[in-house]
Amino acid sequence: MEPTLREEADEEQGLSDDRMSHVRWTICAMLFFATSINYMDRQVISLLKPTLAHTIGLTEINYGYIVDAFQAAYAIGLLGIGRLVDRIGTRIGYILIMGIWSLSAMGHALANSAFEFGIARFCLGIGESGNFPAAIKTVAEWFPQKERSLATGIFNSGANVGAILAPLVVPWVTIKFGWRAAFLTTGIFSALWILWWWRFYRKPTDHPSMTKRELRHIYKDAAVQMGPSTPWVKLLSYRQTWAFSIAKFLTDPVWWFYLFWLPSYFTQRYHLDLSHLGLPIILIYNMSAVGSIGGGWLPAPFRKLGLSAEGARLSAMLLCACLVVPVFTISHLQSEWAAIVLLGIAAGAHQGWSANLFTTVSDMFPRSAVGSVTGIGSMAGSVGGFLIAFYAGHVLQRTHSYKSLFIIASSTYLLALLFVVVLAPKLRKVDIAEAEA
């Protein structure tokens, strides 16, 4: 921290030490929009799956392989993206990440076969793998511990907004201009965001709009949160890393399944065409947006009941895990609207779970390790996503039944929470400096 820079900035703008600015929430809004664009790009292909089945003969197995290409690249990217963001910083790192995934998303418009879609999807996975490590690190830099789960929930709800915007935009563009144009659409949003980030984003200590009071608010737990850079091999020796990673491995595949297969589920189960798919998907992801923000807020009332910060976090995760369970009954529902409600609750509970699970990293690790640990856990989640895509493609091609997939979706959260509690009881903090000494 450089007080002289802050003092000069404050003097230039006439800001007093007692004035609380809210720059951190503008940063959170930027993360929200980046995540929205991220999810718009990745969901286009799921909405176009029935169209591609007719135009290029895409099968369930081929579609599963295309999703696998994305998941494999996502996992590979996370091997280095989190560490890269830790080294070069979030300002340049985010621009690089956004540029790669946006060009790759638009590159889908050039594909003419399942193999070519697989190549485009692989490149998209490399770029998109950096969004969450970069965003979580940004939250760790800009927010005190007590606000991080709410900030994470807010930016994570961008995933739902992106998933809502995609079914609004993609069918209309496809019907008017063809499916290739749908893949090109989001490039405009990406370019505008990159310019915004470049012009506005700075570290808290260097931001010209920051006041001393907000800076003190952000860094009041800085002594606890900062720490030395730690190699991946060392991070893998901590039980906390494994707790986060196993939880991601078990629960991330459920979200990937929802993201890539819900449109085709409604097409198969309720015979909805491209022009009628939008409403169910929009309703489900609206509910999941509420779950994301509500889940990030949820630890606060548990704290008021007298629980510790760690106990409140785990209690919020338990509630979210329980709300997912009823989705296993969806195969017995005859009503499209009942299915929408059940899936909306499950998707919202997942997002609430995810907001709190992501925040456990900054609860347990110093800022210097947050990007790397998030990358390790997200890589594990992507490996799980690879496995669920392979399984879904083959089971749907052979049985045309989603029953086993929804059973998996209903049961993994409680199992994941058990691993977290056993491996990282009370979310015990890691003191890397002391361990290395």
C-alpha positions in Angstrom: 0.0 0.0 0.0 1.3 3.5 -0.9 -0.3 6.2 1.3 1.3 9.0 -0.7 -0.5 8.0 -3.8 -3.8 7.8 -2.0 -3.2 11.2 -0.3 -2.4 12.8 -3.6 -5.5 11.3 -5.2 -7.7 12.4 -2.3 -6.3 15.9 -2.4 -6.9 16.2 -6.2 -10.6 15.2 -5.8 -11.2 16.9 -2.5 -12.1 13.7 -0.8 -12.1 13.6 3.0 -10.8 10.6 5.1 -14.4 10.2 6.4 -16.1 9.8 3.1 -16.9 6.2 2.1 -16.6 5.7 -1.6 -18.0 2.6 -3.3 -15.5 1.9 -6.0 -15.4 -1.8 -5.0 -19.0 -2.3 -6.0 -18.3 -0.8 -9.4 -15.5 -3.4 -9.7 -18.1 -6.0 -8.7 -20.4 -4.8 -11.5 -17.6 -5.2 -14.0 -17.1 -8.8 -12.9 -20.8 -9.4 -13.1 -20.9 -8.2 -16.8 -17.7 -10.2 -17.6 -19.4 -13.4 -16.2 -22.6 -12.6 -18.2 -20.6 -12.4 -21.4 -18.8 -15.6 -20.5 -22.0 -17.6 -20.1 -23.6 -16.1 -23.2 -20.7 -17.4 -25.2 -20.7 -20.9 -23.7 -24.5 -21.4 -23.9 -25.0 -20.6 -27.6 -24.2 -24.1 -28.7 -26.7 -25.8 -26.3 -29.5 -23.6 -27.7 -28.5 -24.5 -31.2 -28.1 -28.2 -30.6 -31.4 -29.2 -32.2 -30.7 -26.9 -35.1 -27.2 -28.4 -35.6 -28.7 -31.9 -35.4 -30.6 -31.0 -38.6 -28.0 -28.9 -40.4 -24.8 -30.9 -39.8 -26.2 -34.2 -38.4 -25.0 -33.7 -34.9 -25.7 -36.8 -32.7 -25.9 -37.0 -28.9 -22.5 -38.7 -28.7 -20.9 -36.1 -31.0 -22.4 -33.4 -28.9 -21.0 -35.0 -25.8 -17.5 -35.1 -27.4 -17.8 -31.4 -28.3 -18.7 -30.6 -24.7 -15.8 -32.8 -23.6 -13.4 -30.8 -25.8 -14.5 -27.6 -24.0 -14.2 -29.3 -20.6 -10.7 -30.8 -21.3 -9.5 -27.4 -22.5 -11.0 -25.7 -19.5 -9.2 -28.1 -17.2 -5.9 -27.6 -19.1 -6.3 -23.8 -19.0 -6.8 -23.9 -15.3 -3.5 -25.6 -14.8 -1.8 -22.3 -15.7 -4.4 -19.5 -15.9 -4.9 -19.1 -12.1 -1.1 -18.9 -11.6 -0.8 -16.5 -14.6 -3.4 -14.2 -13.0 -1.5 -14.3 -9.7 1.7 -13.3 -11.5 0.6 -10.7 -14.1 -2.3 -9.3 -12.1 -6.0 -9.0 -12.8 -5.9 -5.9 -15.0 -3.9 -7.3 -17.8 -4.8 -10.9 -17.1 -8.6 -10.3 -17.5 -8.1 -8.5 -20.9 -6.0 -11.4 -22.2 -8.6 -14.0 -21.0 -11.6 -12.1 -22.4 -9.8 -11.6 -25.8 -9.0 -15.3 -26.2 -12.5 -16.6 -25.3 -14.3 -14.0 -27.4 -12.3 -14.7 -30.6 -12.9 -18.4 -30.0 -16.6 -18.0 -29.5 -16.9 -16.1 -32.8 -14.7 -18.8 -34.4 -17.6 -21.3 -34.1 -19.3 -19.5 -37.0 -16.6 -21.0 -39.3 -17.3 -24.6 -38.3 -19.0 -27.1 -40.6 -18.6 -30.4 -38.8 -18.6 -31.9 -35.3 -14.8 -32.1 -35.4 -14.5 -28.4 -36.3 -16.9 -27.5 -33.6 -14.7 -29.5 -31.2 -11.7 -27.4 -32.2 -13.5 -24.1 -31.7 -14.9 -25.4 -28.4 -11.4 -26.4 -27.2 -10.1 -22.9 -27.8 -13.1 -21.4 -26.1 -12.4 -23.6 -23.0 -8.8 -22.3 -22.8 -10.0 -18.7 -22.7 -13.0 -19.1 -20.5 -11.1 -21.1 -17.9 -9.6 -17.8 -16.6 -12.8 -16.0 -15.7 -13.5 -17.3 -12.3 -9.9 -17.4 -11.0 -9.5 -13.8 -12.1 -12.8 -12.8 -10.7 -12.2 -14.5 -7.3 -8.8 -12.9 -7.1 -10.3 -9.5 -7.8 -12.8 -10.0 -5.1 -10.1 -10.9 -2.7 -8.2 -7.8 -3.6 -11.1 -5.4 -3.4 -13.4 -6.7 -0.6 -12.9 -7.4 3.1 -13.7 -10.9 4.2 -17.2 -10.2 5.5 -18.3 -8.9 2.1 -16.7 -11.5 -0.2 -19.5 -14.0 -0.3 -22.0 -11.3 -1.2 -19.7 -9.9 -3.9 -19.0 -13.4 -5.2 -22.8 -14.1 -5.3 -23.4 -10.8 -7.2 -20.8 -11.4 -9.9 -21.6 -15.1 -10.0 -25.2 -14.2 -10.8 -23.9 -12.9 -14.1 -23.7 -16.5 -15.1 -27.5 -16.6 -14.8 -28.0 -13.3 -16.6 -25.8 -14.6 -19.4 -27.9 -17.8 -19.5 -31.0 -15.6 -19.6 -29.8 -13.3 -22.4 -28.6 -16.1 -24.6 -32.1 -17.7 -25.1 -33.5 -14.2 -25.7 -30.9 -13.3 -28.3 -29.8 -16.6 -30.0 -33.2 -17.9 -31.3 -34.1 -14.4 -32.7 -30.7 -14.0 -34.4 -30.8 -17.6 -35.7 -34.2 -17.3 -37.2 -33.4 -13.9 -38.8 -29.8 -14.4 -39.9 -28.9 -18.0 -39.5 -27.0 -20.0 -36.8 -23.6 -18.7 -37.7 -24.6 -15.1 -36.9 -25.6 -16.3 -33.4 -22.0 -17.2 -32.6 -20.8 -13.8 -33.8 -23.2 -11.7 -31.7 -21.5 -11.6 -28.4 -18.2 -10.3 -29.8 -19.6 -6.8 -29.6 -20.2 -7.1 -25.9 -16.7 -8.4 -25.3 -15.0 -5.5 -27.1 -17.0 -2.9 -25.1 -16.1 -4.7 -21.8 -12.4 -4.9 -22.6 -12.3 -1.1 -23.2 -14.2 -0.4 -20.0 -11.9 -2.6 -17.9 -8.8 -1.1 -19.4 -9.9 2.5 -18.7 -11.4 2.0 -15.3 -9.7 -0.9 -13.4 -6.7 -0.3 -11.1 -5.6 -1.9 -7.9 -7.3 -0.4 -4.8 -4.1 1.4 -3.8 -3.8 3.0 -7.2 -7.4 3.8 -8.1 -8.0 7.6 -8.4 -11.6 7.4 -7.1 -10.7 5.6 -3.9 -11.0 7.4 -0.6 -8.9 6.6 2.5 -11.9 5.3 4.3 -12.9 2.7 1.7 -9.2 1.7 1.4 -9.1 1.1 5.2 -12.3 -0.8 4.9 -10.9 -3.1 2.3 -7.6 -3.7 3.9 -8.6 -3.9 7.6 -7.8 -7.6 7.6 -4.8 -7.2 5.2 -2.3 -8.6 7.7 -4.1 -11.8 7.9 -4.9 -12.1 4.2 -1.6 -11.4 2.5 1.0 -14.1 2.2 3.9 -15.3 0.1 3.5 -16.8 -3.4 3.3 -20.6 -3.1 4.0 -23.3 -5.7 1.2 -25.5 -6.8 2.9 -28.6 -5.4 2.9 -26.9 -2.0 -0.7 -25.9 -2.3 -1.6 -29.5 -3.0 -0.2 -30.5 0.3 -2.9 -28.7 2.2 -6.2 -30.5 3.1 -8.1 -27.2 2.5 -7.0 -27.3 -1.2 -8.4 -30.9 -1.5 -11.6 -29.9 0.3 -12.3 -27.2 -2.2 -11.2 -29.2 -5.2 -13.3 -32.3 -4.3 -16.4 -30.2 -3.7 -15.9 -28.6 -7.1 -15.3 -32.0 -8.8 -18.6 -33.3 -7.4 -20.9 -30.3 -7.9 -19.6 -28.4 -10.9 -20.7 -31.2 -13.3 -24.3 -30.6 -12.3 -24.1 -27.0 -13.4 -22.4 -28.0 -16.7 -25.2 -30.5 -17.2 -27.9 -27.9 -16.7 -26.1 -25.4 -19.0 -25.5 -27.8 -21.9 -28.5 -30.1 -21.7 -31.5 -28.3 -20.4 -32.6 -26.9 -23.8 -32.5 -30.4 -25.3 -34.2 -31.8 -22.3 -37.2 -29.5 -22.8 -37.1 -30.2 -26.6 -37.2 -34.0 -26.0 -39.6 -34.1 -22.9 -42.0 -31.3 -23.8 -41.4 -31.0 -27.6 -40.5 -27.4 -27.6 -38.9 -25.9 -30.7 -36.2 -23.2 -30.9 -38.8 -20.3 -30.8 -40.4 -21.7 -27.6 -37.3 -22.8 -25.7 -36.5 -19.3 -24.4 -39.2 -19.0 -21.7 -38.4 -22.1 -19.7 -34.7 -21.4 -19.8 -35.2 -17.7 -18.9 -37.4 -18.6 -15.9 -35.0 -21.2 -14.6 -32.0 -18.9 -14.8 -33.9 -16.0 -13.3 -34.5 -18.2 -10.3 -30.9 -19.2 -10.2 -29.8 -15.5 -10.3 -31.9 -15.0 -7.1 -30.2 -18.1 -5.6 -26.8 -16.7 -6.4 -27.3 -13.4 -4.8 -29.4 -14.8 -2.0 -26.8 -17.5 -1.3 -24.1 -14.9 -1.1 -26.2 -13.0 1.4 -27.3 -16.1 3.4 -24.4 -16.3 5.8 -25.4 -12.9 7.3 -28.6 -14.1 9.0 -26.8 -17.2 10.3 -24.2 -14.8 11.8 -27.0 -13.0 13.6 -28.1 -16.3 15.1 -24.7 -16.4 16.8 -22.7 -18.6 14.5 -19.1 -17.9 13.7 -18.2 -16.7 10.2 -17.1 -20.3 9.3 -20.2 -21.8 10.8 -22.4 -19.4 9.0 -20.7 -20.3 5.7 -21.1 -24.0 6.2 -24.7 -23.6 7.3 -25.5 -21.7 4.1 -23.9 -24.5 2.1 -25.9 -27.1 3.9 -29.2 -25.3 3.2 -28.3 -25.0 -0.5 -27.3 -28.7 -0.6 -30.7 -29.7 0.9 -32.7 -27.6 -1.6 -31.2 -29.5 -4.5 -32.3 -32.9 -3.4 -35.9 -32.9 -4.7 -34.7 -32.6 -8.4 -34.4 -36.4 -8.5 -38.3 -36.5 -8.8 -38.3 -34.6 -12.1 -38.7 -37.7 -14.2 -42.1 -38.3 -12.7 -43.5 -34.9 -13.5 -45.9 -34.4 -16.3 -46.2 -30.7 -16.1 -43.7 -28.5 -17.9 -44.3 -25.7 -15.3 -43.6 -28.0 -12.4 -40.4 -29.0 -14.0 -39.4 -25.4 -14.5 -40.0 -24.6 -10.8 -38.1 -27.7 -9.6 -35.2 -27.0 -11.9 -35.2 -23.3 -11.0 -34.9 -24.1 -7.3 -32.1 -26.6 -8.0 -30.2 -24.2 -10.2 -30.7 -21.4 -7.7 -29.5 -23.6 -4.8 -26.4 -24.6 -6.9 -25.5 -20.9 -7.4 -26.0 -20.2 -3.7 -23.7 -23.2 -3.0 -21.2 -22.0 -5.6 -21.0 -18.5 -4.2 -20.2 -19.8 -0.7 -17.9 -22.5 -2.0 -15.8 -20.0 -4.0 -15.6 -17.8 -0.9 -14.2 -20.6 1.2 -10.9 -20.1 -0.8 -10.4 -16.6 0.4 -11.6 -17.6 3.9 -8.9 -20.3 4.1 -6.0 -18.9 2.0 -4.0 -15.6 1.8 -4.7 -13.4 -1.2 -1.5 -14.4 -2.9 -2.8 -18.0 -3.2 -6.4 -17.4 -4.1 -6.1 -17.4 -7.8 -4.0 -20.6 -7.8 -6.2 -22.5 -5.4 -9.3 -21.4 -7.3 -7.7 -22.6 -10.5 -6.9 -26.0 -9.0 -10.5 -26.4 -7.7 -12.0 -25.2 -11.0 -9.8 -27.6 -12.9 -11.2 -30.4 -10.8 -14.7 -29.2 -11.5 -13.9 -29.2 -15.2 -12.6 -32.8 -15.0 -16.0 -33.7 -13.4 -17.7 -31.8 -16.2 -15.7 -33.8 -18.8 -16.9 -37.1 -17.2 -20.6 -36.0 -17.0 -20.5 -34.9 -20.6 -19.1 -38.2 -21.7 -21.7 -40.1 -19.6 -24.6 -37.9 -20.8 -23.8 -38.2 -24.5 -23.7 -42.0 -24.3 -26.6 -42.6 -21.9 -28.9 -40.3 -23.9 -27.9 -41.8 -27.2 -28.7 -45.3 -25.9 -31.6 -44.8 -23.5 -33.0 -41.3 -24.3 -33.6 -41.0 -20.6 -32.5 -38.2 -18.2 -33.4 -40.1 -15.1 -29.9 -41.2 -14.0 -28.5 -37.7 -14.7 -31.1 -36.0 -12.4 -30.4 -38.6 -9.6 -26.7 -37.6 -9.8 -27.6 -33.9 -9.8 -29.7 -34.4 -6.6 -27.2 -36.2 -4.5 -23.7 -34.8 -5.0 -24.0 -31.6 -2.9 -24.4 -33.3 0.5 -21.6 -35.7 -0.3 -19.4 -32.7 -1.3 -20.2 -30.9 2.0 -19.2 -34.0 3.9 -15.8 -33.9 2.3 -15.4 -30.2 3.1 -16.3 -30.7 6.7 -13.9 -33.7 7.1 -11.0 -32.2 5.2 -11.3 -28.6 6.4 -13.1 -28.6 9.7 -14.4 -25.1 10.6 -12.7 -23.9 7.4 -9.4 -23.6 9.3 -7.1 -20.9 7.8 -3.8 -21.9 6.1 -0.7 -20.0 7.5 1.6 -20.5 4.5 4.4 -18.4 5.9 4.4 -20.3 9.2 4.3 -23.7 7.4 7.2 -22.8 5.2 9.2 -21.5 8.2 
